[in-house]
Amino acid sequence: MATLLRLICCLVPACLVACTRIDPPETEGRLVVAVRETPAFFQREGTTASGFEHDLVTAFADSLGLKAHFIQAADPYELNNLAQAGRVHLAASMPLGNGALQFSTPIRTVTQWIVGHGDVLGPQQISDLTGLAVEVVAGSPLADTLRGLDEKIRPLVIEVPGVDEIELLARVAEHKAELAAVHEIHLDLGINFHPELSPLLRLPGKLEFGWAFGGEDAGSLRAKADAFIASARANGTLARIHDRYFGHIKRINANGIAQFLDDARIKLPAWRRHFQSAQDLSGIDWRLLAALAYQESHWDPLATSPTGVRGMMMLTEDTADHLRVKNRLDANESIRAGARYLAELVEQVPASAKHPDRLWLALSAYNLGMGHFRGARSIAKSMKRDPDVWYDMKQVLPQLARPEIYARLKSGAARGGEAVIMVENIRNYYDILSRFEPAYASPYATQPAFN
């Protein structure tokens, strides 16, 4: 009897695991994907999801004629377990190397850093780590990297559960932790939110990340994933998605970020309701409008440029007349007019451009004017660049200053490089405000066509 009970006890867990395995994607009718929520890789805001892994996996699912269904894992341990138990078709953003799983070809390669606070003297070389406490996300491969150091210089590794690397960096910025180990891409993002952070030591080696497969159809699905990744790398899809989420994050230096954060704390409260009112009018996120206004005027309602643009949203006289603005130096009038103008520009960008590219393209037209923007689109086509994709257009726009290029345009020369800088700065400011300022649920506005 005891032997029978032991046999039952052994068989029940195995049965439970087997019962939770899902059918192959074609039978299931969808691609089930495990992800971790982390800034720029996978995020949800309301019912909308976005991020590098979201977009890449969605494109892969589309190539299979399926829809992607995402399951959020609490930490790297759960991500691995979901794949290993066959409860998902793939786990995204996994470090390559677990022998129990099959992996795609690498999608990205990252370096690893020890990060401290800028006003605290930290370790200057690897041997200085001896005995120091270094926090890592629980289950992160960074823990293995640190524990793999020679025992004479090995730090005390503290695995922190329930956080992502951006939250870990916030702990260092707030002096709640002395040191943290993170991947470089999160370091770059974190410095945009916390400019007081200081990269101290680059750890030896690099990590490769890809997709992990553990279900019954693992081998077949991995082969399809490898073919998709190779194609996405060759046709520029991978580069475009990477640029969409990471191409702008090093544009502003730490001093500029620190100044923006100070201004957001001191100046922005006086104008918040005006930007939210403009969201009611236009359907455009108030934080994006605030980011645009900061790039244009640093939230100075009396700003005036040598070229004659004026006010919070730095409207030209012609644009102000078109929008029936009576006083460009009236902050509320300027903000509402700027929001209406940007919404008009979004509508004029062809619907073949998808969000968020359509918004970034409209912002470049805000700077250049629609005439120059249309000229740039025609140049893009002649250069075999996609005029609907910001990644391509930001390489085309600087060409508008070259005589052999602008000679072909009715609108003439333009400082397209300045438009690129403007848009990339706005993307940075918008990211920061989206982290620190809550979304506003407008009771009135119909969302514009780019959503």
C-alpha positions as CSV (number, residue, x, y, z in Angstrom):
1,M,0.0,0.0,0.0
2,A,2.8,2.4,0.9
3,T,4.5,1.6,-2.3
4,L,1.4,2.3,-4.3
5,L,0.9,5.7,-2.5
6,R,4.5,6.6,-3.3
7,L,3.9,5.7,-6.9
8,I,0.8,7.9,-7.0
9,C,2.6,10.8,-5.4
10,C,5.3,10.5,-8.1
11,L,2.8,10.2,-11.0
12,V,0.5,13.1,-9.9
13,P,3.0,15.9,-10.4
14,A,4.0,14.5,-13.8
15,C,0.4,14.2,-14.8
16,L,-0.3,17.8,-13.8
17,V,2.7,19.0,-15.8
18,A,1.6,17.0,-18.8
19,C,-2.0,18.2,-18.5
20,T,-0.9,21.8,-18.6
21,R,1.1,21.4,-21.8
22,I,-0.6,23.3,-24.6
23,D,-1.0,22.0,-28.2
24,P,1.2,23.3,-31.0
25,P,0.4,26.8,-32.2
26,E,-1.5,25.7,-35.3
27,T,-3.7,23.4,-33.2
28,E,-4.0,25.9,-30.4
29,G,-5.0,28.6,-33.0
30,R,-2.6,31.2,-31.4
31,L,1.0,31.6,-30.4
32,V,1.2,31.6,-26.6
33,V,4.2,33.6,-25.3
34,A,5.6,34.1,-21.8
35,V,7.1,37.6,-21.2
36,R,8.2,39.7,-18.3
37,E,6.9,43.2,-18.0
38,T,9.9,45.5,-18.1
39,P,10.3,49.0,-19.6
40,A,10.7,49.2,-23.4
41,F,10.6,45.3,-23.8
42,F,7.0,44.6,-22.7
43,Q,4.6,47.0,-21.1
44,R,0.9,47.3,-20.8
45,E,-1.0,50.6,-20.4
46,G,-4.7,49.8,-20.1
47,T,-5.6,47.4,-22.9
48,T,-2.6,48.4,-25.0
49,A,0.7,46.5,-25.0
50,S,4.0,47.6,-26.6
51,G,7.7,47.1,-26.4
52,F,10.6,45.5,-28.3
53,E,9.6,41.9,-27.5
54,H,5.9,42.6,-28.0
55,D,6.4,44.0,-31.5
56,L,9.0,41.3,-32.6
57,V,6.9,38.4,-31.3
58,T,3.7,39.9,-32.8
59,A,5.5,40.1,-36.2
60,F,6.6,36.4,-35.8
61,A,3.0,35.4,-35.0
62,D,1.8,37.3,-38.0
63,S,4.3,35.4,-40.2
64,L,2.7,32.1,-38.9
65,G,-0.8,33.5,-39.6
66,L,-1.6,33.5,-35.9
67,K,-2.3,36.0,-33.2
68,A,0.1,36.3,-30.2
69,H,-1.3,35.7,-26.7
70,F,0.9,37.0,-24.0
71,I,1.3,35.5,-20.5
72,Q,3.2,37.7,-18.0
73,A,5.7,36.0,-15.8
74,A,6.6,37.4,-12.4
75,D,10.3,36.8,-12.6
76,P,13.0,35.0,-14.7
77,Y,12.3,31.8,-12.7
78,E,8.7,31.7,-13.8
79,L,9.6,32.6,-17.3
80,N,11.9,29.6,-17.4
81,N,9.4,27.3,-15.7
82,L,6.6,28.2,-18.1
83,A,8.8,27.3,-21.1
84,Q,10.2,24.1,-19.5
85,A,6.7,22.8,-18.6
86,G,5.4,23.4,-22.1
87,R,2.7,25.8,-20.9
88,V,3.7,28.3,-23.5
89,H,5.0,28.0,-27.0
90,L,7.9,30.3,-26.4
91,A,9.4,32.4,-23.6
92,A,10.7,35.8,-24.8
93,S,13.9,37.5,-23.8
94,M,15.7,34.5,-22.2
95,P,19.4,34.2,-21.8
96,L,20.8,31.4,-24.0
97,G,22.2,28.4,-22.3
98,N,19.6,26.4,-20.2
99,G,20.2,22.8,-21.4
100,A,16.6,21.8,-20.8
101,L,15.3,24.2,-23.4
102,Q,15.8,24.8,-27.1
103,F,16.8,28.4,-28.1
104,S,16.5,30.5,-31.1
105,T,19.5,32.2,-32.7
106,P,20.5,35.2,-30.6
107,I,18.3,38.3,-31.0
108,R,20.5,40.7,-28.9
109,T,23.8,40.7,-27.1
110,V,24.2,42.7,-24.0
111,T,27.1,43.8,-21.7
112,Q,26.7,43.8,-17.9
113,W,27.4,46.7,-15.5
114,I,27.9,47.4,-11.8
115,V,26.1,50.7,-11.1
116,G,26.3,53.0,-8.1
117,H,25.2,56.5,-7.0
118,G,27.2,59.4,-8.4
119,D,27.9,61.0,-5.1
120,V,29.3,57.8,-3.5
121,L,32.8,56.6,-4.3
122,G,32.3,53.1,-5.6
123,P,34.6,50.2,-6.8
124,Q,37.0,51.2,-9.5
125,Q,38.1,47.7,-10.6
126,I,36.7,44.2,-10.3
127,S,39.0,43.3,-7.4
128,D,37.3,46.1,-5.4
129,L,34.0,44.2,-5.3
130,T,35.3,41.9,-2.5
131,G,32.7,41.7,0.2
132,L,30.5,44.5,-1.2
133,A,26.7,43.9,-1.5
134,V,25.4,44.0,-5.1
135,E,21.7,43.7,-5.8
136,V,20.4,41.9,-8.8
137,V,16.9,40.9,-10.0
138,A,16.0,37.5,-8.5
139,G,16.7,34.8,-11.1
140,S,18.8,37.1,-13.3
141,P,21.8,35.6,-15.1
142,L,23.7,38.5,-13.6
143,A,23.7,36.6,-10.3
144,D,25.5,33.7,-12.0
145,T,28.0,36.2,-13.6
146,L,28.9,37.6,-10.2
147,R,29.0,34.3,-8.4
148,G,31.2,33.0,-11.1
149,L,34.0,35.5,-10.3
150,D,37.0,34.3,-8.4
151,E,36.1,33.7,-4.8
152,K,38.8,36.2,-3.7
153,I,37.0,39.1,-5.3
154,R,33.4,37.8,-5.3
155,P,30.8,40.3,-3.9
156,L,27.8,39.4,-1.8
157,V,25.0,38.8,-4.3
158,I,21.6,39.9,-3.1
159,E,18.7,38.6,-5.3
160,V,15.8,41.0,-5.0
161,P,12.4,39.5,-5.9
162,G,9.4,41.3,-7.5
163,V,11.4,44.1,-9.2
164,D,12.7,44.8,-12.7
165,E,16.1,46.3,-13.4
166,I,14.7,49.9,-13.7
167,E,13.3,49.5,-10.2
168,L,16.6,48.1,-9.0
169,L,18.3,51.2,-10.4
170,A,15.8,53.4,-8.6
171,R,16.8,51.8,-5.3
172,V,20.4,52.8,-6.0
173,A,19.4,56.4,-7.0
174,E,17.4,56.7,-3.8
175,H,20.3,55.3,-1.6
176,K,18.2,52.3,-0.7
177,A,20.9,50.1,-2.2
178,E,24.6,50.8,-2.6
179,L,25.3,48.8,-5.9
180,A,23.2,47.0,-8.5
181,A,24.2,44.8,-11.4
182,V,22.1,45.4,-14.6
183,H,22.2,44.9,-18.4
184,E,23.5,47.8,-20.4
185,I,20.2,48.6,-22.2
186,H,18.5,49.0,-18.8
187,L,21.4,51.2,-17.6
188,D,20.9,53.5,-20.6
189,L,17.2,53.7,-19.9
190,G,17.7,54.1,-16.1
191,I,20.0,57.0,-16.5
192,N,17.3,58.8,-18.4
193,F,15.1,58.5,-15.3
194,H,17.8,58.9,-12.7
195,P,20.8,61.0,-14.0
196,E,22.5,60.7,-10.6
197,L,23.4,57.0,-11.4
198,S,27.0,56.3,-12.2
199,P,28.2,53.3,-14.3
200,L,31.2,51.9,-12.3
201,L,32.4,48.6,-13.7
202,R,31.7,46.7,-16.8
203,L,31.6,43.0,-15.9
204,P,33.5,40.4,-18.0
205,G,31.7,38.7,-20.8
206,K,28.5,39.3,-22.6
207,L,25.1,37.7,-22.5
208,E,23.1,36.6,-25.5
209,F,19.3,36.7,-25.4
210,G,16.8,34.9,-27.6
211,W,13.5,32.9,-27.5
212,A,13.3,29.7,-25.5
213,F,11.1,26.7,-26.6
214,G,10.1,23.8,-24.3
215,G,6.9,22.4,-25.7
216,E,6.3,19.3,-27.7
217,D,6.7,21.3,-30.9
218,A,9.8,23.0,-29.7
219,G,12.2,21.9,-32.5
220,S,9.8,22.7,-35.4
221,L,8.8,26.1,-33.9
222,R,12.5,27.0,-33.1
223,A,13.4,26.3,-36.8
224,K,10.6,28.7,-37.9
225,A,11.7,31.3,-35.4
226,D,15.3,31.1,-36.7
227,A,14.1,31.6,-40.2
228,F,12.0,34.6,-39.1
229,I,14.8,36.2,-37.1
230,A,17.3,35.8,-40.1
231,S,14.7,37.4,-42.4
232,A,14.0,40.2,-39.9
233,R,17.6,40.9,-39.5
234,A,18.2,41.0,-43.3
235,N,15.2,43.1,-44.2
236,G,15.7,45.7,-41.5
237,T,12.7,44.7,-39.3
238,L,14.8,43.9,-36.3
239,A,16.8,47.2,-36.6
240,R,13.6,49.2,-37.0
241,I,11.9,47.7,-33.9
242,H,15.1,48.2,-31.9
243,D,15.2,51.9,-33.0
244,R,11.6,52.3,-32.1
245,Y,12.3,51.7,-28.5
246,F,16.0,52.3,-28.0
247,G,17.2,54.6,-30.8
248,H,16.6,57.8,-28.9
249,I,17.8,57.0,-25.3
250,K,21.3,58.4,-25.4
251,R,20.4,61.7,-27.1
252,I,20.3,63.9,-24.0
253,N,23.2,64.0,-21.5
254,A,22.9,63.5,-17.8
255,N,22.9,67.3,-17.1
256,G,20.1,67.8,-19.6
257,I,18.1,65.0,-18.0
258,A,18.6,66.4,-14.5
259,Q,17.5,69.9,-15.7
260,F,14.4,68.4,-17.3
261,L,13.5,66.5,-14.1
262,D,13.9,69.7,-12.0
263,D,11.8,71.7,-14.4
264,A,9.1,68.9,-14.4
265,R,9.0,69.2,-10.6
266,I,9.0,73.0,-10.4
267,K,7.4,74.3,-13.6
268,L,5.1,71.6,-14.9
269,P,2.5,71.6,-12.2
270,A,1.4,75.1,-13.3
271,W,0.7,73.9,-16.8
272,R,-0.5,70.3,-16.3
273,R,-4.2,71.1,-16.5
274,H,-3.6,73.1,-19.7
275,F,-1.9,70.1,-21.3
276,Q,-4.7,67.8,-20.1
277,S,-7.3,70.2,-21.5
278,A,-5.4,70.0,-24.8
279,Q,-5.6,66.2,-24.6
280,D,-9.4,66.6,-24.3
281,L,-9.3,68.6,-27.5
282,S,-6.9,66.5,-29.6
283,G,-6.9,63.0,-28.1
284,I,-3.1,63.2,-27.9
285,D,-1.5,62.1,-24.6
286,W,-0.9,65.2,-22.5
287,R,2.5,64.0,-21.6
288,L,3.5,64.0,-25.2
289,L,2.2,67.5,-25.6
290,A,4.2,68.6,-22.5
291,A,7.3,66.9,-24.0
292,L,6.8,68.8,-27.2
293,A,6.3,72.1,-25.4
294,Y,9.5,71.5,-23.3
295,Q,11.5,70.9,-26.5
296,E,10.1,74.0,-28.1
297,S,10.2,76.5,-25.2
298,H,11.3,74.8,-21.9
299,W,7.7,75.6,-20.8
300,D,8.3,79.4,-21.2
301,P,5.0,81.0,-22.4
302,L,6.9,84.1,-23.5
303,A,9.6,82.4,-25.5
304,T,10.6,84.0,-28.8
305,S,13.1,82.8,-31.4
306,P,15.2,84.9,-33.8
307,T,13.0,83.5,-36.6
308,G,9.8,84.8,-35.1
309,V,8.2,81.7,-33.7
310,R,6.7,82.5,-30.3
311,G,5.0,81.1,-27.2
312,M,4.8,77.9,-25.3
313,M,4.4,75.8,-28.4
314,M,6.6,78.1,-30.6
315,L,4.0,78.7,-33.3
316,T,4.9,80.6,-36.5
317,E,2.7,83.5,-37.4
318,D,1.3,81.7,-40.4
319,T,0.4,78.6,-38.2
320,A,-1.1,80.9,-35.6
321,D,-3.3,82.6,-38.2
322,H,-4.4,79.2,-39.6
323,L,-5.4,78.1,-36.1
324,R,-7.0,81.5,-35.4
325,V,-4.7,82.2,-32.4
326,K,-5.2,85.7,-31.1
327,N,-2.2,85.8,-28.8
328,R,0.7,83.4,-29.2
329,L,2.0,84.4,-25.8
330,D,-1.1,83.2,-24.0
331,A,0.0,79.8,-22.7
332,N,-3.4,78.1,-22.7
333,E,-4.2,79.3,-26.2
334,S,-0.7,78.3,-27.5
335,I,-0.9,74.8,-25.9
336,R,-4.4,74.1,-27.4
337,A,-3.4,75.4,-30.8
338,G,-0.2,73.4,-30.8
339,A,-2.2,70.2,-29.9
340,R,-4.7,70.9,-32.7
341,Y,-1.9,71.5,-35.2
342,L,-0.1,68.3,-34.2
343,A,-3.4,66.4,-34.6
344,E,-3.8,67.9,-38.0
345,L,-0.3,66.8,-39.0
346,V,-0.9,63.3,-37.8
347,E,-4.0,63.1,-40.0
348,Q,-2.0,64.3,-43.0
349,V,0.7,61.6,-42.6
350,P,-0.6,58.7,-44.7
351,A,-2.4,56.0,-42.7
352,S,0.1,53.5,-44.1
353,A,2.5,54.7,-41.4
354,K,1.7,52.9,-38.2
355,H,1.8,54.1,-34.6
356,P,4.1,55.2,-33.1
357,D,6.0,56.0,-36.4
358,R,3.1,58.1,-37.6
359,L,3.4,60.3,-34.5
360,W,7.2,60.7,-34.8
361,L,6.8,61.6,-38.5
362,A,4.1,64.2,-37.6
363,L,6.4,65.7,-35.0
364,S,9.1,66.1,-37.7
365,A,6.6,67.9,-39.9
366,Y,5.8,70.2,-36.9
367,N,9.4,71.3,-37.1
368,L,9.9,71.3,-40.9
369,G,6.5,72.2,-42.2
370,M,4.4,69.8,-44.3
371,G,5.9,71.0,-47.6
372,H,9.4,70.0,-46.6
373,F,8.1,66.8,-45.0
374,R,6.4,65.7,-48.2
375,G,9.6,66.5,-50.1
376,A,11.5,64.3,-47.7
377,R,9.1,61.4,-48.4
378,S,9.7,61.7,-52.1
379,I,13.4,61.7,-51.5
380,A,13.1,58.6,-49.2
381,K,11.4,56.7,-52.0
382,S,14.2,57.6,-54.5
383,M,16.8,56.4,-51.9
384,K,14.9,53.1,-51.4
385,R,14.0,54.1,-47.8
386,D,10.5,53.5,-46.4
387,P,8.8,56.9,-46.0
388,D,6.3,55.4,-43.5
389,V,9.0,54.3,-41.0
390,W,10.8,56.8,-38.6
391,Y,13.9,54.7,-38.6
392,D,14.3,55.3,-42.3
393,M,13.1,58.9,-42.4
394,K,15.5,60.1,-39.7
395,Q,18.3,59.0,-42.0
396,V,16.7,60.8,-44.9
397,L,15.8,64.1,-43.3
398,P,19.4,65.4,-42.8
399,Q,19.8,65.1,-46.6
400,L,17.5,68.0,-47.1
401,A,20.4,70.4,-46.4
402,R,22.5,69.0,-49.3
403,P,22.3,71.2,-52.5
404,E,22.1,68.2,-54.8
405,I,19.1,67.0,-52.8
406,Y,17.1,70.2,-52.1
407,A,17.6,71.3,-55.7
408,R,15.1,68.6,-56.6
409,L,12.4,69.9,-54.2
410,K,9.9,72.7,-54.7
411,S,10.1,73.5,-51.0
412,G,13.9,74.1,-51.2
413,A,16.5,73.5,-48.5
414,A,15.6,72.5,-44.9
415,R,17.5,71.8,-41.7
416,G,16.2,68.2,-41.5
417,G,18.9,67.2,-39.0
418,E,17.4,69.6,-36.5
419,A,14.0,67.9,-37.0
420,V,15.5,64.6,-36.2
421,I,17.1,65.9,-33.0
422,M,13.9,67.5,-32.0
423,V,11.9,64.3,-32.4
424,E,14.4,62.2,-30.6
425,N,14.5,64.7,-27.7
426,I,10.8,64.7,-27.4
427,R,10.7,60.9,-27.4
428,N,13.1,61.0,-24.4
429,Y,11.1,63.6,-22.5
430,Y,7.9,61.7,-23.2
431,D,9.5,58.5,-21.8
432,I,10.5,60.3,-18.7
433,L,7.1,61.9,-18.2
434,S,5.3,58.6,-18.8
435,R,7.3,57.1,-16.0
436,F,6.8,59.8,-13.4
437,E,3.4,61.4,-14.4
438,P,0.2,59.4,-14.5
439,A,-1.9,59.1,-17.7
440,Y,-5.0,61.3,-17.9
441,A,-8.3,59.6,-18.8
442,S,-10.0,62.2,-21.0
443,P,-13.8,62.0,-20.8
444,Y,-14.2,63.8,-24.1
445,A,-11.7,63.1,-26.8
446,T,-11.9,60.6,-29.5
447,Q,-8.5,59.1,-30.0
448,P,-6.8,60.2,-33.2
449,A,-6.2,57.9,-36.2
450,F,-2.6,57.0,-35.1
451,N,-3.9,54.7,-32.3
